[in-house]
Amino acid sequence: MTPPKSPATCPICEYDFNYLVQGCGYSKSRVDRHLDTGHPEVDDGEMEKIIKKVKKEVTIAALRALRATDPSPPVISNLDLSQDDNQEMVSETVSEPDGPTCSSCSKMAAQNRELWKQLRTKQRWIKKAKAKIRAYKEQAPQKTSGGGSVEPDQGSSEQVDPPEDEAEDSSSEEPKKAAESRFPLRGFKDFPAPILEYMEEYWLYLRGAIGSTKHVENQKSKLGRVMSFLRFVNKGRTVLPNWTFLLDIDRVHQWPAKLLREGKAENTTRNYLLNVMEFAGYFRDTPPTTSRVPKKAVIGLLRTVSADIKQLRRDINNRQINVKKRKIGRVIAKEDLRRCQRQACRKIPKLLDTIQTDPSSLNIRRFYGYFSVYLASIYGHRTGVLTNMTLAEVDEARVDARMADQGFVINVKEHKTNRAFGPAQVYLTVEEFGWLEQWLQVRETLQPSTDLVFFNENYQKIQNLQHHLQSAWAEMGFSGSPTFTDFRTSIATYARDALSPGTRTKVSKTMCHDTATAEKFYAMHQTAEQLCELRKRFQEATEPSVSGPGEVAEPVTPRSSSDEGEGEGPVKKKRRLAPRVGSTSQESPEAQAESPAGQAESPEGCGSACGGAHRRGMCFDRGV
């Protein structure tokens, strides 16, 4: 190709190719070849810088020309802006400081990292804000040429939200859980907007007004199960906003089988169906405006889900019995429970003294393990009773204690079954409560940022307290690795076998244990010794009677204690025939023989067959 006669210019913006090599007037194309052959005095590094500079100038000129045409979508690059604007928008790279080398500075280092994170967030927000302001300024001359007012173009530019920390500071009165309770269905983008809007209303219904963090998590799980059900019933087709996919009853029946194939347990599958049933009831009472599903079809959906739940009952019962059988196999011996209590009672004060001089994480974890295994071997409480215990609850126990009391009662309000049993009560003796107060003194020196009595290294709720319990159990020399559930099962089983029904009920309520569930599932499982005793009772029930075979047992008539001698059996009464209509009352020969001679006839027409029952107020024989 022949080089052009005129100086080389950009075909878009007519930018001349002028170069910075002193004394050179070359202005044609392929400057790289010219520099290579015509300027041997320029070294390779300088030549590369010149070429990069020219390319950048040409690119900036092309972007500037493109921005002038107001393209759609708009240009988001800032290379064609002036050098001052560039320096404003592109901030210097902020390097995070090195981590601390001292263990005592970990808390300050965490605060420092949080501040650096907020700084980076603000810098990103400043960049976006400046870009939007610049875009508004460029659009202003175009919109004011007609004499109208300047307004931002809402279609071409979006609103810039303030940084997250700024928003939190401006609305500090709002609770932090508001961020946690946002609509959690951002992953279901394949559903149309009307369905998502209706599900957002359902989410607000589930969340409630004053739900705890655990409640919000449970409702999120429930909503996710309902959305999974809707996606399954739709069979992967395009989701219709009129909800007509709910009419596929056969597909609804396949939902439990699909969950079981995925490895879900029968109890979990039942919970999924209960969540769907709750949603169907809400759908029936408050149908969406876009729904084309008749009310009869919604009732049919409810009946279908209810029928599937009933079919799972047998499998649920069998699974519960098998679970109890496995739990019984892990029951801890009574001797081990007592030995565990004695060893922990001697070890806990020593550990507290060690922690006061050396509050290391290892010593604290050992104290957690011994204290939790000690209480678990006595009460059988769940893990949440210890991990959710707060300083306010301990202070309340100290205030409520009276002089005549021999211990302290801590009421833990946040635990698994607080709706059914209220707060879980933990009774501590004066010595045991002294351990807790000694730990609180050590805790005060650590200055944690939580209100929990027991916490982890990050001052958060303990998630692996069971591991600390098992470590203490092994350190005491016992075999196996029992869990909190094993301690709970052991104590509930011994209470069932050794205590009276009334005492057992009180023990179960203190453990927050449902005796109805135990009677329905757990008590069905008997040991060999218990079944041996029951077999003897079966044999006693089937012992042959005194009467011969084929004889009909005679009815037993009650009598007063004065008529019964000590050691006598029940009084047997002969069968008596009622008198016929129009005939006189007659006795059988056997009855006449048994009647005392000269016995006066009973009043009111009773025959002598009354046998004195009339005088006792038990005669039903009347003459006709």
Buried (B, 14 or more C-beta within 10 A) or exposed (E): EEEEEEEBBBEEBEBEBEBEBEEBEBBEBEBEEBBEEEBEEBEEEBBEEBBEEBEEBBEBBBBBBBBEEEEEEEBEEBEBBEEEBEEBBEEEEEEEEEEBEEEEEEBEBBEBEEEBEBEBBBEEBBBEEBBBEBBBEEBEEEBEEEEEEEEBEEEEBEEBEBBBBBEEEEEEEEEEBEEEBEBBBEEBEEBEEBBBBBBBEBBEEBBEEEBEEEBBEEBBEBBBBBBBBBBBBBEEEEBBBBBEBBBBEEBBBBBBEBBBEEEBBBEBBBBBBBBBBBBBBBBBEEBBEBBBBEEEBBEBBBEBBBEBBEEBEEBBBEBBBEBBEEBBEBBBEEEBBEBBBEBBBEBBEEBBEBBBEEBEEEBBBBBBBBBBBBBBBBBBBBBBBBBBBBBEBBEBBEEEBEEEEEEBBBBBBBBBBBEEBEBBBBBBEEEBBBBBEBBEEBBEEEEBEBEBBBBBEEBEBBEEBBBBBBBBBEBBEBEEBBBBBBBBBBBBBBBBEEBEEEEBBEBBBBBBBBBEEBEEBBEEBEEEEEEEEEEEEEEEEEEEEEEEEEEEEEEEEEBEEEEEEEEEEEEEBEEBEEBEEEEEBEBEEEBEEEBEEEEEEBEEEBBBBBBEBBEEEEBEBBEE
